[in-house]
């Protein structure tokens, strides 16, 4: 699978996003939040730095969701029965999404405070 042409690699990546949208409620929730963030940016029209901060935060949360989905799928395939160490790995993946999501909420709050102050 290494050294595939770019269009083929792009299809693999888009298939991963499509899978997450179909199968993962959390990814759909974060995708809706991303759409809301874009709508807020369009409505508030903040400085470009805010666009960059919101974009980076948003894609980081979505990427964390995708990594967490990949981790869960791999762990379930390799070790389908319950195991304490697998649970820890899955919990840490979920925690990474939570931490990034909290950071996204902080960025959103700062954007709103800046918009209200300006």
Secondary structure, DSSP 8 states (H G I E B T S, - for coil): -TT--HHHHHHHHHHHHHHHHHH-HHHHHHHHHHHHHHHHHHHH---HHHHHHHHHHHHHHHHHHHHHHHHHHHHHHH--S--HHHHHHHHHHHHHHHHHHHHHHHHHHHHHHHHHH-
